[in-house]
Amino acid sequence: MDFALDQDQSAIRDLARSFAADEMAPHAAAWDAEEIFPVDVLRRAASLGLATIYVGDEYGGSGLGRLEAAIIFEELSAGCVSTAAYLSIHNMCAWMIDQFADDALRARILPELASMSYLASYCLTEPGAGSDAASLRTRAVKAETGDFIVNGAKAFISGAGVSDVYLVMVRTGDEGAGGISCLLIEKDTPGLSFGSRERKMGWNSQPTAQVIFEDCRVPASNLIGAEGDGFKIAMKGLDGGRINIAACSLGGAGAALQAAQTYMGERSQFGRKLENFQALQFKLADMATHLEAARLMVYRAATSLQAGAPDALTHCAMAKRFGTDQGFEIANEALQIHGGYGYLKDFPLERIVRDLRVHKILEGTNEIMRVIISRQLLAK
Ligand SMILES: Cc1cc2nc3c(=O)[nH]c(=O)nc-3n(C[C@H](O)[C@H](O)[C@H](O)COP(=O)(O)OP(=O)(O)OC[C@H]3O[C@@H](n4cnc5c(N)ncnc54)[C@H](O)[C@@H]3O)c2cc1C
């Protein structure tokens, strides 16, 4: 077992690190405060191959693996958690299209996603179907022409209103997971509209809104995979998505840890630098240890998923649960080390904490990760 990054992986990490430092970190506070979605910066990231990281190179993807994606998202997230996290969702959608759509759809859409002239959103959650996503009610009925007529609404959709393509899980059949299909719905489709932008605790550099379908006519050629495969496709996308979200937690936590280290060397109380108090030294040691443990789990899950290992699902759920819990705790402790200053917007800590909080909720809550893990443990 070799834990060192190879030459290519180190180069990819360095590229993402300098992009985050130059193009993201200096603006992250303003994007958060002014709720700016930095599409121009995302397109510059795309020009470096970061929009279709684990998509094959046939239609412009970078053809890298899950581990490289995790390395990239950790680095980008150190610059801006919220923007990196949106990019991770775009990458997940691109992979789903590459993996499950037919050649015509792949050829038409993937090059646009690679350059980010099209942005993508993932639409599973509904107002009445969150953790129990298989109970979704958005319905697609086949017209005589073969087109699908879609009615219903999706909730909490990242990128909604700005994204150009929406991967929408719809009910085409009976109740339950087997009655769900996946449609690609384009932004200019008549009958597609958006709710108002949600006001959120964090993730403010990307819009979140409802996506509403009223007799929305979608060509049959926009079906991804076979009818009835939608739930499986959605879950397969999320396996990788969960690794990426955990990696984004590592990046935010790493930035917070770094800030705490620096601050402990600068701030004095009781006539001594904070770094001389053993209570804080131990806190820092625990934060670094937990970050390293979470990173190892993310790398393990990425390697497992890449290899198609039978227990990859469990590893992804474990990495998501542990990585996002630890990421949040580390950032929160870094805020504590900054005392009252950590609570001020002059420092990045409060933003990182707000941004990382939602990682415990989305792409399957951490309770649902425990459901997945325990189900495997107790399987007969
Ligand atoms: C900022 C943001 C962005 C998002 N982006 C997207 C997106 O782009 N696309 C998308 O499809 N969705 C998105 N989501 C939705 C997100 O995935 C859901 O919020 C999440 O899956 C939880 O669903 P819910 O909010 O309906 O909570 P609920 O499912 O109602 O859960 C409420 C609570 O009950 C717990 N719970 C539920 N069932 C169980 C159980 N069986 N055992 C134990 N505990 C349980 C949950 O863990 C949670 O704590 C986003 C959410 C947010 C906040």
The ligand as a Tripos MOL2 file, in Angstrom:
@<TRIPOS>MOLECULE
LIG
   53    58     1     0     0
SMALL
NO_CHARGES

@<TRIPOS>ATOM
      1 C1        -27.9990   23.8300    0.2590 C.3       1 LIG1
      2 C2        -28.5830   22.5450   -0.2210 C.ar      1 LIG1
      3 C3        -28.3160   22.1150   -1.5200 C.ar      1 LIG1
      4 C4        -28.8940   20.9340   -2.0010 C.ar      1 LIG1
      5 N1        -28.6640   20.5580   -3.3020 N.ar      1 LIG1
      6 C5        -29.3690   19.5160   -3.8270 C.ar      1 LIG1
      7 C6        -29.2830   19.2310   -5.2190 C.ar      1 LIG1
      8 O1        -28.5380   19.8780   -5.9700 O.2       1 LIG1
      9 N2        -30.0460   18.2140   -5.7160 N.ar      1 LIG1
     10 C7        -30.8740   17.4740   -4.9300 C.ar      1 LIG1
     11 O2        -31.5110   16.5600   -5.4450 O.2       1 LIG1
     12 N3        -30.9690   17.7310   -3.5860 N.ar      1 LIG1
     13 C8        -30.2560   18.7340   -3.0280 C.ar      1 LIG1
     14 N4        -30.3620   19.0290   -1.6800 N.ar      1 LIG1
     15 C9        -31.3150   18.2700   -0.8760 C.3       1 LIG1
     16 C10       -30.6640   17.3460    0.1500 C.3       1 LIG1
     17 O3        -30.0730   16.2550   -0.5030 O.3       1 LIG1
     18 C11       -31.7670   16.9590    1.1630 C.3       1 LIG1
     19 O4        -32.0190   18.1160    1.9390 O.3       1 LIG1
     20 C12       -31.3780   15.7800    2.0260 C.3       1 LIG1
     21 O5        -31.3100   14.5990    1.2590 O.3       1 LIG1
     22 C13       -32.3340   15.5630    3.1950 C.3       1 LIG1
     23 O6        -33.6700   15.5890    2.7840 O.3       1 LIG1
     24 P1        -34.7190   16.5170    3.5890 P.3       1 LIG1
     25 O7        -34.1350   17.8760    3.6570 O.co2     1 LIG1
     26 O8        -36.0290   16.3460    2.9560 O.co2     1 LIG1
     27 O9        -34.7230   15.9370    5.0600 O.3       1 LIG1
     28 P2        -35.5980   14.6940    5.5950 P.3       1 LIG1
     29 O10       -35.4250   13.5180    4.7000 O.co2     1 LIG1
     30 O11       -36.9760   15.1490    5.8750 O.co2     1 LIG1
     31 O12       -34.8780   14.3590    6.9680 O.3       1 LIG1
     32 C14       -35.1090   15.0830    8.1740 C.3       1 LIG1
     33 C15       -34.2270   14.4580    9.2700 C.3       1 LIG1
     34 O13       -34.6370   13.1010    9.5030 O.3       1 LIG1
     35 C16       -33.5250   12.2370    9.3370 C.3       1 LIG1
     36 N5        -33.9900   10.9700    8.7730 N.ar      1 LIG1
     37 C17       -34.7690   10.7670    7.6830 C.ar      1 LIG1
     38 N6        -34.9390    9.4620    7.4720 N.ar      1 LIG1
     39 C18       -34.2520    8.8030    8.4320 C.ar      1 LIG1
     40 C19       -34.0260    7.4250    8.7480 C.ar      1 LIG1
     41 N7        -34.5390    6.4450    7.9970 N.pl3     1 LIG1
     42 N8        -33.2700    7.1350    9.8150 N.ar      1 LIG1
     43 C20       -32.7170    8.1110   10.5730 C.ar      1 LIG1
     44 N9        -32.8680    9.4290   10.3210 N.ar      1 LIG1
     45 C21       -33.6360    9.7730    9.2570 C.ar      1 LIG1
     46 C22       -32.5930   12.9700    8.3890 C.3       1 LIG1
     47 O14       -31.2520   12.5080    8.4930 O.3       1 LIG1
     48 C23       -32.7540   14.4080    8.8740 C.3       1 LIG1
     49 O15       -31.9490   14.6280    9.9840 O.3       1 LIG1
     50 C24       -29.7360   20.1610   -1.1570 C.ar      1 LIG1
     51 C25       -29.9750   20.5880    0.1590 C.ar      1 LIG1
     52 C26       -29.4200   21.7530    0.6280 C.ar      1 LIG1
     53 C27       -29.7170   22.1890    2.0300 C.3       1 LIG1
@<TRIPOS>BOND
     1     1     2 1
     2     2     3 ar
     3     2    52 ar
     4     3     4 ar
     5     4     5 ar
     6     4    50 ar
     7     5     6 ar
     8     6     7 ar
     9     6    13 1
    10     7     8 2
    11     7     9 ar
    12     9    10 ar
    13    10    11 2
    14    10    12 ar
    15    12    13 ar
    16    13    14 ar
    17    14    15 1
    18    14    50 ar
    19    15    16 1
    20    16    17 1
    21    16    18 1
    22    18    19 1
    23    18    20 1
    24    20    21 1
    25    20    22 1
    26    22    23 1
    27    23    24 1
    28    24    25 2
    29    24    26 1
    30    24    27 1
    31    27    28 1
    32    28    29 2
    33    28    30 1
    34    28    31 1
    35    31    32 1
    36    32    33 1
    37    33    34 1
    38    33    48 1
    39    34    35 1
    40    35    36 1
    41    35    46 1
    42    36    37 ar
    43    36    45 ar
    44    37    38 ar
    45    38    39 ar
    46    39    40 ar
    47    39    45 ar
    48    40    41 1
    49    40    42 ar
    50    42    43 ar
    51    43    44 ar
    52    44    45 ar
    53    46    47 1
    54    46    48 1
    55    48    49 1
    56    50    51 ar
    57    51    52 ar
    58    52    53 1
@<TRIPOS>SUBSTRUCTURE
     1 LIG1         1 GROUP 0 **** ****
